[in-house]
């Protein structure tokens, strides 16, 4: 649990600006300057020595607990300082393009972390304190990490363009594995030859195999031909092999099943043991189609703040609900009232959504309300809502999932390189003066 939480608390933390006038003695001021001396100037910002020391102490403690070897102090200091510089550059970039994490979003993220660790939200500060983690610093660190994630989404992931050609190549690769992704119901005829057979014995077996093919071409039933001619132990069972997984077929068979269709049989295939004739009785894909229960939802969100408390937010939604029930259009009220930036321009509509899209409080209401009914106001970690489910459907998203998986695969294959190039570019463009 500790390790899961601490992954969000590494890297940068922003120090509080300490007002020097609060220190009365010259000695205290000197101590403050020593504590917060500048490690690096980064554009218009700073990396402080205390930030660097904190990170070194954190990594040193982790090394002690996990038992791994650290580099020499000067090398580690240089590496960590460079990391802090790059993160400061990224935070400055995020500020320039207006990326912000609201308290509601931050609380939502912390709640998710708490739930994953089976901790109540209100108990998290005490749990962190027990692990030696200051809750205020934890919130600042997590907010910064969320900001950096959004920046990376915009500046790196959002700029990786997946072309149709790349998608088609991915689809072709999936299709080329049709054998591995299929089960086959097979029958088989073997015209065998003795061990260490001579060329003449192979020629005689070839003649019999060709005769079997001729009779099959003339309408003979495969099972009867297997009983009559097959030297395999399955001959008495009409050559029936049953269902076999494509990725577990012998190479001899897997090389053939991809060249014939259901109901067809192969030409004689020569092997050390003789001549094989294979028939595909049936086949089925092991790539299951994906069907999900979707719902179409629209909502109105009011976020409490210093002016609007919970009671006021709830009252406003009650009034909006009454107006909608009395005939006013939901979408028009949502455009005027809702504070959800993702849906307000669409009249509160969130479109067709998959299960698990919403936070628990929202999803529970949506799952248990009739189509066309306006919910009572309810609270989630993001604020107060009313919602309406306007439709439900069973949706086959196999192709969407296939394309989504291909896009993710292509993006991930390029992400590491694109991220490295991006970091190098913004680092080279920044003014940095190290003071150590």
PEBELHU-V641246 format. One record per backbone hydrogen bond with DSSP energy under -0.5 kcal/mol. CO is the residue of the C=O (numbers start at 1). NH is the residue of the N-H. E is the energy in kcal/mol with one decimal. If there is no record, write none. Layout:
co->CO nh->NH e->E
co->CO nh->NH e->E
This chain:
co->1 nh->5 e->-2.2
co->2 nh->6 e->-2.7
co->3 nh->7 e->-1.1
co->5 nh->8 e->-1.7
co->6 nh->9 e->-1.4
co->13 nh->15 e->-0.5
co->16 nh->18 e->-0.7
co->17 nh->19 e->-0.6
co->18 nh->20 e->-0.6
co->19 nh->22 e->-2.0
co->20 nh->23 e->-2.2
co->22 nh->24 e->-0.6
co->25 nh->29 e->-1.7
co->26 nh->30 e->-2.3
co->27 nh->31 e->-2.2
co->28 nh->32 e->-2.2
co->29 nh->33 e->-2.4
co->30 nh->34 e->-2.3
co->31 nh->35 e->-2.5
co->32 nh->36 e->-2.7
co->34 nh->37 e->-0.9
co->37 nh->49 e->-3.7
co->39 nh->435 e->-2.8
co->39 nh->436 e->-0.7
co->40 nh->42 e->-0.5
co->40 nh->47 e->-2.7
co->41 nh->43 e->-0.5
co->41 nh->433 e->-2.4
co->42 nh->45 e->-3.3
co->45 nh->42 e->-2.7
co->47 nh->39 e->-2.6
co->47 nh->40 e->-1.9
co->48 nh->51 e->-0.5
co->48 nh->52 e->-1.8
co->49 nh->53 e->-2.8
co->50 nh->54 e->-2.2
co->51 nh->55 e->-2.1
co->52 nh->56 e->-2.3
co->53 nh->57 e->-2.6
co->54 nh->58 e->-2.4
co->55 nh->59 e->-2.5
co->56 nh->60 e->-2.4
co->57 nh->61 e->-2.4
co->58 nh->62 e->-2.1
co->59 nh->63 e->-2.6
co->60 nh->64 e->-2.0
co->61 nh->65 e->-2.3
co->62 nh->66 e->-3.0
co->63 nh->67 e->-1.8
co->63 nh->68 e->-0.9
co->72 nh->76 e->-2.7
co->73 nh->77 e->-2.7
co->74 nh->78 e->-1.9
co->75 nh->79 e->-2.3
co->76 nh->80 e->-2.6
co->77 nh->81 e->-2.4
co->78 nh->82 e->-2.1
co->79 nh->83 e->-1.8
co->80 nh->84 e->-2.5
co->81 nh->85 e->-2.4
co->82 nh->86 e->-2.3
co->83 nh->87 e->-2.3
co->84 nh->88 e->-2.2
co->85 nh->89 e->-2.3
co->86 nh->90 e->-2.1
co->87 nh->91 e->-2.5
co->88 nh->92 e->-2.2
co->89 nh->93 e->-2.3
co->90 nh->94 e->-2.6
co->91 nh->95 e->-2.2
co->92 nh->96 e->-2.0
co->93 nh->97 e->-1.5
co->94 nh->99 e->-2.6
co->95 nh->98 e->-0.9
co->100 nh->102 e->-0.6
co->102 nh->106 e->-2.5
co->103 nh->107 e->-3.1
co->104 nh->108 e->-2.2
co->105 nh->109 e->-2.2
co->106 nh->110 e->-2.5
co->107 nh->111 e->-2.6
co->108 nh->112 e->-2.0
co->109 nh->113 e->-2.1
co->110 nh->114 e->-2.7
co->111 nh->115 e->-2.7
co->112 nh->116 e->-2.4
co->113 nh->117 e->-1.2
co->114 nh->119 e->-3.1
co->115 nh->118 e->-1.7
co->120 nh->123 e->-1.4
co->120 nh->124 e->-0.7
co->121 nh->124 e->-1.2
co->123 nh->127 e->-1.9
co->124 nh->128 e->-2.9
co->125 nh->129 e->-2.5
co->126 nh->130 e->-2.0
co->127 nh->131 e->-1.0
co->128 nh->131 e->-0.7
co->128 nh->133 e->-2.8
co->129 nh->132 e->-1.7
co->132 nh->134 e->-0.5
co->134 nh->138 e->-2.5
co->135 nh->139 e->-2.4
co->136 nh->140 e->-2.0
co->137 nh->141 e->-3.0
co->138 nh->142 e->-2.6
co->139 nh->143 e->-2.6
co->140 nh->144 e->-2.2
co->141 nh->145 e->-2.4
co->142 nh->146 e->-2.5
co->143 nh->147 e->-2.2
co->144 nh->148 e->-2.6
co->145 nh->149 e->-2.1
co->146 nh->150 e->-2.1
co->147 nh->151 e->-2.4
co->148 nh->152 e->-2.4
co->149 nh->153 e->-2.1
co->150 nh->154 e->-2.1
co->151 nh->155 e->-3.4
co->152 nh->156 e->-1.9
co->152 nh->157 e->-2.1
co->153 nh->158 e->-2.6
co->156 nh->159 e->-1.1
co->157 nh->160 e->-1.5
co->159 nh->161 e->-0.9
co->160 nh->162 e->-0.6
co->161 nh->163 e->-0.7
co->163 nh->167 e->-2.1
co->164 nh->168 e->-2.9
co->165 nh->169 e->-2.2
co->166 nh->170 e->-2.0
co->167 nh->171 e->-2.8
co->168 nh->172 e->-2.6
co->169 nh->173 e->-2.1
co->170 nh->174 e->-2.2
co->171 nh->175 e->-2.8
co->172 nh->176 e->-2.4
co->173 nh->177 e->-0.6
co->174 nh->177 e->-0.9
co->175 nh->178 e->-1.5
co->177 nh->181 e->-1.7
co->179 nh->182 e->-1.6
co->180 nh->247 e->-0.5
co->181 nh->286 e->-3.5
co->181 nh->287 e->-0.7
co->182 nh->246 e->-2.7
co->183 nh->284 e->-2.2
co->184 nh->186 e->-0.7
co->184 nh->244 e->-3.0
co->185 nh->281 e->-2.8
co->185 nh->282 e->-1.3
co->186 nh->241 e->-3.0
co->186 nh->242 e->-1.1
co->187 nh->279 e->-2.4
co->189 nh->277 e->-2.5
co->190 nh->192 e->-0.8
co->190 nh->231 e->-3.4
co->191 nh->275 e->-2.6
co->194 nh->197 e->-1.0
co->198 nh->202 e->-1.9
co->199 nh->203 e->-1.9
co->200 nh->204 e->-2.2
co->201 nh->205 e->-2.0
co->202 nh->206 e->-2.3
co->203 nh->207 e->-1.9
co->204 nh->208 e->-1.7
co->205 nh->209 e->-2.5
co->206 nh->210 e->-2.6
co->207 nh->211 e->-1.9
co->208 nh->212 e->-2.2
co->209 nh->213 e->-2.0
co->210 nh->214 e->-2.3
co->211 nh->215 e->-2.2
co->212 nh->216 e->-2.5
co->213 nh->217 e->-2.8
co->214 nh->218 e->-1.4
co->215 nh->220 e->-2.6
co->216 nh->219 e->-1.7
co->221 nh->225 e->-2.1
co->222 nh->226 e->-2.2
co->223 nh->227 e->-2.0
co->224 nh->228 e->-2.1
co->225 nh->229 e->-2.9
co->225 nh->230 e->-0.5
co->226 nh->230 e->-1.7
co->232 nh->235 e->-1.9
co->234 nh->237 e->-1.1
co->234 nh->239 e->-2.6
co->235 nh->238 e->-1.7
co->237 nh->240 e->-1.4
co->239 nh->188 e->-1.9
co->242 nh->186 e->-2.1
co->244 nh->184 e->-3.1
co->245 nh->248 e->-1.8
co->246 nh->249 e->-1.1
co->250 nh->253 e->-0.8
co->250 nh->254 e->-2.8
co->251 nh->255 e->-2.0
co->253 nh->256 e->-1.6
co->253 nh->257 e->-2.6
co->254 nh->258 e->-0.7
co->256 nh->259 e->-2.6
co->256 nh->260 e->-0.6
co->257 nh->260 e->-0.5
co->261 nh->264 e->-2.3
co->264 nh->280 e->-2.2
co->268 nh->270 e->-0.6
co->269 nh->276 e->-2.5
co->271 nh->274 e->-1.0
co->273 nh->193 e->-1.8
co->274 nh->271 e->-3.0
co->275 nh->191 e->-2.9
co->276 nh->269 e->-2.6
co->277 nh->189 e->-2.5
co->278 nh->266 e->-2.6
co->279 nh->187 e->-2.1
co->279 nh->281 e->-0.8
co->280 nh->263 e->-3.8
co->282 nh->185 e->-3.1
co->284 nh->183 e->-3.0
co->286 nh->288 e->-1.3
co->289 nh->291 e->-0.7
co->290 nh->397 e->-2.1
co->292 nh->294 e->-0.8
co->292 nh->395 e->-3.3
co->294 nh->393 e->-2.2
co->295 nh->297 e->-0.6
co->295 nh->353 e->-2.5
co->296 nh->390 e->-2.7
co->296 nh->391 e->-1.0
co->297 nh->350 e->-3.3
co->298 nh->388 e->-2.6
co->300 nh->386 e->-1.3
co->301 nh->339 e->-2.5
co->302 nh->304 e->-0.6
co->302 nh->384 e->-3.0
co->307 nh->309 e->-0.7
co->308 nh->305 e->-2.6
co->309 nh->313 e->-2.5
co->310 nh->314 e->-2.5
co->311 nh->315 e->-2.2
co->312 nh->316 e->-2.5
co->313 nh->317 e->-1.8
co->314 nh->318 e->-2.2
co->315 nh->319 e->-2.4
co->316 nh->320 e->-2.2
co->317 nh->321 e->-2.7
co->318 nh->322 e->-2.1
co->319 nh->323 e->-1.9
co->320 nh->324 e->-2.2
co->321 nh->325 e->-2.7
co->322 nh->326 e->-1.9
co->323 nh->328 e->-2.6
co->324 nh->327 e->-1.8
co->329 nh->333 e->-1.8
co->330 nh->334 e->-2.5
co->331 nh->335 e->-2.1
co->332 nh->336 e->-1.3
co->333 nh->337 e->-2.4
co->334 nh->338 e->-2.2
co->339 nh->341 e->-0.9
co->340 nh->343 e->-1.2
co->340 nh->344 e->-2.2
co->343 nh->346 e->-1.3
co->343 nh->348 e->-2.4
co->344 nh->347 e->-1.5
co->346 nh->349 e->-1.2
co->348 nh->299 e->-2.0
co->351 nh->297 e->-1.5
co->353 nh->295 e->-1.6
co->354 nh->357 e->-1.5
co->359 nh->363 e->-2.8
co->360 nh->364 e->-2.5
co->361 nh->365 e->-1.2
co->362 nh->366 e->-2.4
co->363 nh->367 e->-2.6
co->364 nh->368 e->-1.0
co->365 nh->368 e->-0.7
co->366 nh->369 e->-0.8
co->370 nh->373 e->-1.9
co->373 nh->375 e->-0.6
co->373 nh->389 e->-0.5
co->378 nh->385 e->-3.0
co->380 nh->383 e->-1.0
co->383 nh->380 e->-3.0
co->384 nh->302 e->-2.6
co->385 nh->378 e->-2.1
co->386 nh->300 e->-2.3
co->387 nh->375 e->-2.6
co->388 nh->298 e->-2.2
co->388 nh->390 e->-0.7
co->389 nh->372 e->-2.5
co->391 nh->296 e->-2.8
co->393 nh->294 e->-2.9
co->393 nh->395 e->-0.6
co->395 nh->292 e->-2.6
co->395 nh->397 e->-0.9
co->397 nh->401 e->-3.1
co->398 nh->402 e->-2.4
co->399 nh->403 e->-2.6
co->400 nh->404 e->-2.8
co->401 nh->405 e->-2.7
co->402 nh->406 e->-2.0
co->403 nh->407 e->-2.8
co->404 nh->408 e->-2.6
co->405 nh->409 e->-2.4
co->406 nh->410 e->-2.6
co->407 nh->411 e->-2.9
co->408 nh->412 e->-2.8
co->409 nh->413 e->-1.6
co->410 nh->414 e->-0.9
co->411 nh->414 e->-0.9
co->411 nh->415 e->-1.1
co->412 nh->416 e->-0.7
co->414 nh->418 e->-2.4
co->415 nh->419 e->-2.9
co->416 nh->420 e->-2.0
co->417 nh->421 e->-2.3
co->418 nh->422 e->-2.3
co->419 nh->423 e->-2.6
co->420 nh->424 e->-2.3
co->421 nh->425 e->-2.1
co->422 nh->426 e->-2.5
co->423 nh->427 e->-2.1
co->424 nh->428 e->-2.2
co->425 nh->429 e->-1.6
co->426 nh->430 e->-0.6
co->427 nh->430 e->-0.8
co->430 nh->432 e->-0.6
co->431 nh->43 e->-3.1
co->433 nh->41 e->-2.8
